[in-house]
């Protein structure tokens, strides 16, 4: 069965071909499919499965922990494994995890199943990012990936309230299972390994070990902040006075602003370096959160989440490009993806630990603090890399 999915392993695949790129992007959408609509998913757990807000946050964290653990392991072992076989089994695991979730009532059991499902999702995320990073135009292709991920997210946020009303939370879980299975025909279009395809970023220089650690720490802290806020953005909206559909509409619109952020990053490239764009983008994330305290209008909520998503998706490509520029061996990008997933796993649980009933102010302040910390951590490596690149 698996061999029919994976195709002939002896046939070489060109990662720069149209169909290989389409396959990688499609995997890159399916891998984080639940995370991208996580605010709506958390809302569904609270409204339709009867979980408390804290329990839903811990469940979201469990799935992200599965993804994070896998991406961390993949950074060590992906070069020794057959990518197609790994993708096939991981896709089946994601489908099975969503289907098994249908018959689970216990919060603890549900969290364990979601964690196992996250293991499969982590493989899809790690390998899709890796394949795109191997192409000859990674900046452009990462932009395509982010745009399609956000297009999926926009459709998801728009349709989730209607989907919950028509098919309930269980129907949504069935959709996620079928969505993952739709990836199977694309696996044979991807390479078996990446050894023949590696290209190194042209402006890459080897910065010191301390600078690399700071860069990885910045990636981790930035995505902890994302995890803190993303899991609760829907509930912050409804708690602030907006209706569920208003919140869904705002998050839908924010996905298109996210696409715009990714597009701006792709257009800017390294034209203005990375220090100024990253500083402005991360401070934009901070500014967006300051609108979400206490009660607010639907217009303010929509503006805040749109700014949040724009800044996030402007930051992300520049962070990935920065990681590539810190290491001529190309390994730091793989480590950075693991740090990203780990941060997204820690975020929801950390937010749940400071959450007070009907009061999200502590969560928002935590997000502000972490975004500022990520900026302070990434600036020294960027400054060092810029100086070393000029010398080279």
FENFEN-V236864 format. One record per backbone hydrogen bond with DSSP energy under -0.5 kcal/mol. CO is the residue of the C=O (numbers start at 1). NH is the residue of the N-H. Records with the same first field share a line. If there is no record, write none. Layout:
CO=NH ; NH
This chain:
1=5
2=6
3=7
5=188
7=9
8=11
10=12
13=15
14=17
17=21
18=22
19=23
20=24
21=25
22=26
23=27
24=28
25=29
26=29 ; 30
27=31
28=32
30=33
32=36
33=37
35=38
37=40 ; 41
38=42
39=43
40=44
41=45
42=46
43=47
44=48 ; 49
45=49 ; 51
52=56
53=57
54=58
55=59
56=60
57=61
58=62
59=63
60=64
61=65
62=66
63=67
64=68
65=69
66=70
67=71
68=72
69=73
70=74
71=75
72=76
73=76 ; 77
74=78
77=80
78=81
81=83
82=86
83=87
84=88
85=89
86=90
87=91
88=92
89=93
90=94
91=95
92=96
93=97
94=98
95=99
96=100
97=101
99=102
100=103
101=104
103=105
106=110
107=111
108=112
109=113
110=114
111=115
112=116
113=117
114=118
115=119
116=119 ; 120
117=121
118=122
119=123
120=124
121=125
122=126
123=127
124=128
125=129
126=130
127=131
128=132
129=133
130=134
131=134
132=135
135=138
137=141
138=142
139=143
140=144
141=145
142=146
143=147
144=148
145=149
146=150
147=151
148=152
149=153
150=154
151=155
152=156
153=157
154=158
155=159
156=160
157=161
159=163
160=164
161=165
162=166
163=167 ; 168
164=168
167=171
168=172
169=173
170=174
171=175
172=176
173=177
174=178
175=179
176=180
177=181
178=182
180=183
181=184
183=186 ; 187
184=187
186=189
187=190
192=83
194=197 ; 198
201=204
205=207
208=212
209=213
210=214
211=215
212=216
213=217
214=218
215=219
216=220
217=221
218=222
219=223
220=224
221=225
222=226
223=227
224=228
225=229
226=230
227=231
229=232 ; 233
230=233
232=236
233=237
234=238
235=239
236=240
237=242
238=241
240=296
243=247
244=248
245=249
246=250
247=251
248=252
249=253
250=254
251=255
252=255 ; 256
253=257
254=258
255=259
256=260
257=261
258=262
259=263
260=264
261=265
262=266
263=267
264=268
265=269
268=271
270=273
272=276
274=278
275=279
276=280
277=281
278=282
279=283
280=284
281=285
282=286
283=287
284=288
285=289
286=290
287=290
288=291
289=292
297=301
298=302
299=303
300=304
301=305
302=306
303=307
304=308
305=309
306=310
307=311
308=312
309=313
310=314
311=315
312=316
313=317
314=318
315=319
316=320
317=321
318=322
319=323
320=324
321=325
322=326
323=326
324=327
325=205
326=207
327=330
330=334
331=335
332=336
333=337
334=338
335=339
336=340
337=341
338=342
339=343
340=344
341=345
342=346
343=347
344=348
345=349
346=350
347=351
348=352
349=353
350=354
351=354 ; 355
356=359
359=356
360=364
361=365
362=366
363=367
364=368
365=369
366=370
367=371
368=372
369=373
370=374
371=375
372=376
373=377
374=378
375=379
376=380
377=381
378=382
379=383
380=384
381=385
382=386
383=387
384=388
385=389
386=390
387=391
388=392
